Amino acid sequence: MAVLERNNNLSQRMTQQLGRAIVCGDYSQHESLPTEAELCEEFGVSRTAVREAVKMLSAKGLISSRPRQGIRIMPEEDWNIFDSDLLRWSLEGNPSLKVLKEFLQMRIAIEPEAAALAARFARPERIQAIGDALEGMRVAAEAGENGLEPDIDFHISILYASENRFYIRMRDFTRTALNVSISHTNVIKGNPDGVIDDHAKVYQAIASGNAERAKNAMFLLIDEALSFIEQKLEKSDLA
């Protein structure tokens, strides 16, 4: 049992290290990855660990492994970017503004409608969870803390409150990306009270059952963050 657990841990470590290296561009997408034997030596793991890691990364769409073709990196359009590991790897370190922009574009297509659905269909306990997250943001702000976790909880709670199974399944993707996105956009805005007020407008609209106002309030909240990122992109292009 101990040997099996150790092998699983090595496979997980290998998956994390190799996956991160691929996403961060440490390997050329136009060439094959090193052989199994070379990967064993490079990462200090067994062939079993390498093979398990290859299986897991293949499932994420990152690589393909076939006899006589070796291990090849797949084109980016084949990557499962909704996978929380893959998203985290792409956002770790210093994520590009382009990635943050694309994520905000995704959010603006989903979260306003989720807020509208929450205003129409949310059960009382779901609305309470949104309110609790908002209160957590206020408490964090008063304590001089960044309030990242309650801010993330606020948005995830709205996905649940939509009572739509497909929006709810976006929770892991959303939580992973918000960990990076919020810390960037809130710093740019530099107004904690304003951030809380914007979230409060969304909550109040949902709690009062006003779907159109909830949708508009969420749209404006995300659109402002998107505008900040677009402005930074324009400045970086001009530099």
Secondary structure by P-SEA (a helix, b strand, c coil): caaaaaaaaaaaaaaaaaaaaaaacccccccccccaaaaaaaccccaaaaaaaaaaaaaacccccccccccccccccccccccaaaaaaaacccccaaaaaaaaaaaaacaaaaaaaaaccccaaaaaaaaaaaaaaaaaaaacccaaaaaaaaaaaaaaacccaaaaaaaaaaaaaaacaaaaaaaaaccaaaaaaaaaaaaaaaaaccaaaaaaaaaaaaaaaaaaaaaaaaaaaac
